[in-house]
């Protein structure tokens, strides 16, 4: 379940400033660099300052990368923010607002909702683990 969350957290993180890039982004607003803004599980906020350092990048060519952060304990029992996972994936837009993400052979389809100005997007999903349903909403902001 954690890998799945980190996969979604890491689907955003690349942008440069040329007019050509702006044209591409207007055609598909997911293209660019994104940073985690919030993550809720069953309606309760689960992100913290550390996890909100996580980024995802969607490239125009259908490739992507992610960098995930999470809090861990060091050898002295102190909580530290650490890079948990760096990964790559491929992506494609399916129909409407459905995007397909492929990482390590696993295919995830998710509905992505953009804000009106395309500066944020949210992914809403749920999964069942040990007969318990978990609902997640991850929100990213463009960087």
N, C-alpha and C positions, 0 to 999 in steps of 0.2 A: 504494500500500500504506500509506503514511503517513497519508493522508486517512482511510482505513478505520480505522486504529488510533485516530486522533484522534476520529473519530465515536464509536467505542465508549467512548473515554475520556470523552467529553463527554455522556454520557447520564444525568447525575445532578447535582442541586444545588438543592433548595428545601425548606425545612421551616419551619413555624411551630408554635407549641405551643398548640393548642386541642384539646379533647376530640373535636370533630368531625373534625379532621385525623387523630387517632389511630384513629378508627373507619374512616376511608377507607383508611389505611395497612394496617389489619388485613385489609381486603378485597383489596387489591392492594399487597403490600409494596414494590413498586418506587417507589411515589409518595414523593417527597421529594428531599432533597439528598444527594449522594454524592460522596466524594472518592477518587481513585485511591490504593489501598494498595500494589499491586504489579502488575507486568506481566512475564510470562515469555515468551520466544520460544524454542521448541524446548528447553524446560526450563531455560533460563538467564535469570536475573533481568536485566531491561532498564530497570526504573524507577530513578530517582534522586531526590534531594531536590527537584529542580526539577519533574520530570514528576509527582511525587506532589502537586503543588499543583493539578493538573487536577481539575475538578469536572463533574458532570453533574446535571441537574435533570429529574425526571419530574413533570409536573403532572397533577392528576386529570382535566383536560379532554382529555388525549391529546396535549398539546403538551410540548415539552421544550427545553432549552438546554444548551450545553456551553461550557466555557472550558478550553482546553488550553495547557499550558506545556511548553517544551522548552529545552534548552541550545543556545546559538548562540555564535558568535564576534562580538565587537564589532570596531570598526575598528582596534583596537590588538592584536588577536590574543588577547584575554582571553575566557574562557568566561563567558557571562552567562545568567541564566535569563530567558526572555522569553515573554510571552503569544504563542502561535503562531496560535491560531485561536479565534474565538468563533462559535458557530453555533446554529441552531435546527433542530428536527426535529419530526416527529409520531411517536407510538408507539401500539401497541395490543398487548394480550395475545392471542396466538393460542390454541393449545391447550396444556394442561399447563403446562410451564415455558418454552414458546417465546414470544418477544416479537418483534414486527415493528417495525423502525425505518425511517422514511422521511426521507431528507435529500437535498435537491437532486434529487429524482426517483429516487434510488437506494434500492432496498429491500434491507434486510439482515434476515435472520431469524437469531436466536441463541437458544440454550438458556441460561437464566439459573438458577443454583443459589444458593439463599439458605441462610445459616447457620441453625441451629435457632432462634436468637433474632431472626432477621431483621435483624441489625445489619451484616452484610456480604453481598455477593453476588459470584459469579464468572461470567464469560462465557468459554466455551472455544470456540475456533474454529480453523480452518485455511484456508489459501489456497495456491494454487500460483502461483509467479512464476518465469518462465524455467525451467520443468520442475522446479523445486525446491519441495518442500512445506514451508511454515512453519506451525507450531502455536503458538497464542497462548493464554494464560490471563490475563485481566484481573480483578483483584479490587478491589472498592470497599467503603468503609466509610461508614455513614450519619453525616452531620454535622448 
